[in-house]
């Protein structure tokens, strides 16, 4: 059975680099990701300051996603 990507708990927004936040690097291990070689973790919203919202779209490498979904 496959666990949906959303079931994998994400690291805190503040702990990620900008490349991790926007899906260019793995949100868990920081490895650079190629198109088609990653798992989308969905669109997320973060309130950086009152009245300000940021939309981010992290992705994970297949190894980290598999390890996270088996926890």
C-alpha positions, 0 to 999 in steps of 0.5 A: 500500500502506498502512503500519500505524500501528505502523510509524511511530516514536513520539517519546519518552514524556518529550518529549510533553505529556499531551494528546499521550500520551493521543491528544487532540493529535497525537503529532508536531506537537501539533495538537488532534485531533477524533474520527474525524480521527486515526490511532490509534498503538496502546496503549503501556506506559511504565515511569515508575519501578520498579514503576510502569507507564503505559499511553498511547494516542497518535494522529496527524493524518493529515498526520503519519502519512502523512509518517511512513509514507513515510520 
